[in-house]
C-alpha cells in the first residue's frame, strides 16, 4: 500500500493509502485537523504513526492558516530530491 505525506499549514499527516485527488485531500485535512470523536476515517486512507521517510511515495500540500514547519519543509525537499512530485492544492474562495 502506498504511503505519503499530506501537509496542511504547520501540520502534517503520514498517510497509508492511495494518493488522493485534490478534493479528497482537502476533505481529509479538514476532517483530520479538527478532532471529531467517532467520525469514520476516509475510505481508503488512514493516518500512520510510524513510517520510514524512504517509503513516502507522494506528497500533497493544502494551504493552512500557519506556515509549514522547518522539519516538514526539509522532508518535502528530501522527497523532491528523490524525484517525487510535490503537489500543491489551490483553494479558491
Secondary structure, DSSP 8 states (H G I E B T S, - for coil): --EEEEEETTEEEEEESS---HHHHHHHHHHHHS--TT----TT-EE-S---GGG--EEEEE--SS---HHHHHHHHHHHHTT--EEEE----
